[in-house]
Protein backbone atom coordinates (compact mmCIF):
# COMPACT_ATOMS: atom_id res chain seq x y z
CA UNK A 1 0.00 0.00 0.00
CA UNK A 2 2.98 2.41 -0.09
CA UNK A 3 2.95 2.92 -3.89
CA UNK A 4 0.80 6.07 -3.64
CA UNK A 5 3.23 8.04 -1.50
CA UNK A 6 4.81 9.89 -4.51
CA UNK A 7 1.57 11.53 -5.70
CA UNK A 8 1.99 14.60 -3.51
CA UNK A 9 5.33 15.51 -5.10
CA UNK A 10 4.06 16.64 -8.51
CA UNK A 11 5.37 19.95 -9.77
CA UNK A 12 2.88 22.57 -10.84
CA UNK A 13 3.30 24.21 -14.28
CA UNK A 14 5.30 27.44 -14.25
CA UNK A 15 2.96 29.22 -16.67
CA UNK A 16 0.06 29.49 -14.24
CA UNK A 17 0.19 33.29 -14.07
CA UNK A 18 -0.27 33.79 -17.82
CA UNK A 19 -2.98 31.16 -18.10
CA UNK A 20 -4.72 32.53 -15.02
CA UNK A 21 -4.82 36.03 -16.50
CA UNK A 22 -6.08 34.66 -19.83
CA UNK A 23 -8.82 32.66 -18.15
CA UNK A 24 -9.80 35.72 -16.12
CA UNK A 25 -10.49 37.51 -19.40
CA UNK A 26 -12.56 34.58 -20.64
CA UNK A 27 -10.46 33.86 -23.74
CA UNK A 28 -7.37 31.76 -24.34
CA UNK A 29 -4.21 33.71 -25.11
CA UNK A 30 -3.73 34.41 -28.81
CA UNK A 31 -0.74 32.51 -30.19
CA UNK A 32 2.14 34.56 -31.51
CA UNK A 33 2.03 35.07 -35.26
CA UNK A 34 5.15 34.15 -37.17
CA UNK A 35 6.58 37.07 -39.18
CA UNK A 36 6.51 34.85 -42.29
CA UNK A 37 2.78 34.10 -42.39
CA UNK A 38 1.52 37.34 -43.97
CA UNK A 39 4.24 37.43 -46.68
CA UNK A 40 3.52 33.76 -47.41
CA UNK A 41 -0.21 34.46 -47.79
CA UNK A 42 0.55 37.34 -50.16
CA UNK A 43 3.02 35.18 -52.08
CA UNK A 44 0.53 32.36 -52.58
CA UNK A 45 -2.10 34.81 -53.82
CA UNK A 46 0.46 36.26 -56.23
CA UNK A 47 1.24 32.76 -57.47
CA UNK A 48 -2.48 32.13 -58.00
CA UNK A 49 -2.75 35.37 -59.98
CA UNK A 50 0.07 34.26 -62.27
CA UNK A 51 -1.34 30.76 -62.69
CA UNK A 52 0.74 27.80 -63.75
CA UNK A 53 0.98 24.08 -63.13
CA UNK A 54 1.48 24.42 -59.36
CA UNK A 55 -1.67 26.48 -58.79
CA UNK A 56 -3.66 23.75 -57.03
CA UNK A 57 -0.78 22.97 -54.69
CA UNK A 58 -0.37 26.69 -53.92
CA UNK A 59 -4.11 27.01 -53.33
CA UNK A 60 -4.06 24.12 -50.85
CA UNK A 61 -1.08 25.63 -49.04
CA UNK A 62 -2.89 28.96 -48.88
CA UNK A 63 -5.92 27.23 -47.33
CA UNK A 64 -3.64 25.63 -44.75
CA UNK A 65 -2.27 29.04 -43.77
CA UNK A 66 -5.75 30.56 -43.70
CA UNK A 67 -7.21 27.85 -41.49
CA UNK A 68 -4.20 27.84 -39.16
CA UNK A 69 -3.67 31.60 -38.82
CA UNK A 70 -6.98 33.22 -39.78
CA UNK A 71 -8.35 35.46 -37.09
CA UNK A 72 -5.16 37.53 -36.81
CA UNK A 73 -5.86 41.04 -38.12
CA UNK A 74 -2.78 41.08 -40.38
CA UNK A 75 -3.60 37.72 -41.92
CA UNK A 76 -7.27 38.60 -42.40
CA UNK A 77 -6.28 41.83 -44.14
CA UNK A 78 -3.92 40.00 -46.50
CA UNK A 79 -6.63 37.42 -47.20
CA UNK A 80 -9.22 40.09 -48.04
CA UNK A 81 -6.82 41.76 -50.45
CA UNK A 82 -5.98 38.42 -52.03
CA UNK A 83 -9.58 37.29 -52.41
CA UNK A 84 -10.30 40.51 -54.31
CA UNK A 85 -7.34 39.96 -56.65
CA UNK A 86 -8.00 36.31 -57.62
CA UNK A 87 -10.85 35.17 -59.90
CA UNK A 88 -13.70 33.46 -58.08
CA UNK A 89 -13.36 30.38 -60.29
CA UNK A 90 -9.99 29.70 -58.68
CA UNK A 91 -11.77 28.36 -55.60
CA UNK A 92 -13.95 25.81 -57.40
CA UNK A 93 -11.28 23.11 -57.07
CA UNK A 94 -11.21 23.37 -53.28
CA UNK A 95 -14.89 23.82 -52.39
CA UNK A 96 -14.96 20.58 -50.32
CA UNK A 97 -12.01 21.75 -48.21
CA UNK A 98 -13.62 25.15 -47.68
CA UNK A 99 -17.01 23.66 -46.76
CA UNK A 100 -15.29 21.39 -44.24
CA UNK A 101 -14.23 24.50 -42.30
CA UNK A 102 -17.73 25.86 -41.78
CA UNK A 103 -17.72 24.53 -38.23
CA UNK A 104 -14.35 25.98 -37.19
CA UNK A 105 -14.13 27.54 -33.75
CA UNK A 106 -12.30 30.61 -35.06
CA UNK A 107 -15.02 33.18 -35.81
CA UNK A 108 -12.86 35.14 -38.27
CA UNK A 109 -12.14 32.04 -40.34
CA UNK A 110 -15.82 31.02 -40.24
CA UNK A 111 -16.91 34.46 -41.48
CA UNK A 112 -14.33 34.32 -44.27
CA UNK A 113 -15.45 30.84 -45.29
CA UNK A 114 -19.09 31.97 -45.42
CA UNK A 115 -18.16 35.07 -47.41
CA UNK A 116 -16.10 33.04 -49.89
CA UNK A 117 -18.80 30.39 -50.33
CA UNK A 118 -21.42 33.11 -50.87
CA UNK A 119 -19.26 34.75 -53.53
CA UNK A 120 -18.68 31.42 -55.27
CA UNK A 121 -22.42 30.65 -55.17
CA UNK A 122 -23.29 33.99 -56.76
CA UNK A 123 -20.84 33.50 -59.64
CA UNK A 124 -21.36 29.75 -60.05
CA UNK A 125 -24.90 28.85 -58.94
CA UNK A 126 -24.66 25.34 -60.41
N, C-alpha and C positions, 0 to 999 in steps of 0.2 A: 503494500500500500504506500510505499514512499516514492513512487514514480511521478507523483504530481507536485513534488516540492519545488520544481524549477519554474512553474507557471508564473509566479509573482515577480520574476526577474526580467520580464520583457521590457525592452526599451521603447519609449514612445517616439513617434516621428518628430523630427526637428522642425518641420514646416507647419506646425500647428498654428502659429500666429498668422501666417498668410492665409491659410485655409479658414481660420476662424473669422478673419475680417471679411473674406469673400462670402462666407455663409451668412454673416450678419447683414450683408447687403442683399442676400437672396439670389445671387447669381454666381456661378463658378467663375474663377478668374479667366480672363481672355488669354489664350496662349500667345506667345510672342510671335510676330510675323517675321519670317525670314526676309532679308532685304532683296532676295532674288525672285520672290513670288510675283510681284507686280511686273517687273521687266519680262519675266517668262510669259505671263498672261498676254502682255502686249506683243511679244515675239510670236506666240502661237497664232494670235489674230492676224498679224502681218503675214505669216506663212499661209494662212487660210485665204487671205486676200490675193496672194500671188498664185495660189493653186499649185498643182503639181501632183506627182504620184504618191507623195507622203501625206496628203491632206487628211485622209481618214485617221491615220496614226496621230497626227498633230491635233486633230479635233478631239480624239479620245484623251490625249494628254491634257488638253485644255479643260475638258470636263473633270478630270481628276483634280486639277488645281482648283477649279471652281468649287467642287463639292468639298474639298478639304479646307479651303481657305476663304470661301465666301462668307460674308458677314463682317469682314474687315472693311472699313470705309474705303481704303486705298484700292483694295481688290475689287470691290463692288463698282467703284468709279471706272477702273480699267475695263471691267466687263461691260458696263453700259456703253462706253465708247466703242468697244470692239463689236458688240452686237449691232450697233448702228452702222458699222463699216463693212460688215460681211452680209452677203445675200442670204435671205431667209432659207432658201433651198439648201444651203450648206448643212442645215441641222436635220434634214430629212433622214440621213443615214444613221443618226443616233437618237431618234425619238424614243426607242425602248429604254435606253439608258437614262434619258431625261425624265421620262414618266416614272421610272423606278425611284426617283428622288423626290417625288411629291410628298412623301411622308417624313422628310428629314426634320430633325429637331431645330435646325438653324433657320430662324424665320427669314433672314435675308436671302438665303439660298432658295427657300420655298417660294418666296415672292418672285425671285428671278426665274425659277422654273415655270411658275404659272404665267408670268409675262411672256416668256419665250414660247411656251405651248400655245398661248392665245394668238401670238403673232403668226406662228406657223399655221394655225387653224384658219386664220383669216386669209392667208395667201394660198393655202393648199387645203381646201375644205374636204377633199376626197380622203 
